[in-house]
Amino acid sequence: MELGEYSKRFRAENKLSQTQLAEKLDYNSSYISLIENGWTERVTFEKFCQMVALFNLSPEECMDCCRSYLDNKVSV
């Protein structure tokens, strides 16, 4: 699963809008929208870690999310 999918799930479980999630992370809502639509190339590692921590992912989910994040960062 990618970061955007975890973001959507977290928002659904906590009944949050993109704007409310953005406020919790001190981002803007358009940035959350981009992430949820798979655009993670410009997500810094610091922001990635903030989101993973907020989403309270299991170790397995965290590793899965890290793999997809790094796949988007590393070009072959």
Buried (B, 14 or more C-beta within 10 A) or exposed (E): EBBBBBBBBBBEEEEBEBEEBBBBBEBEBEBBBBBBEEEBEEBEEEBBEBBBEBBEBEEEBBEBBBEBBEEBEEEE
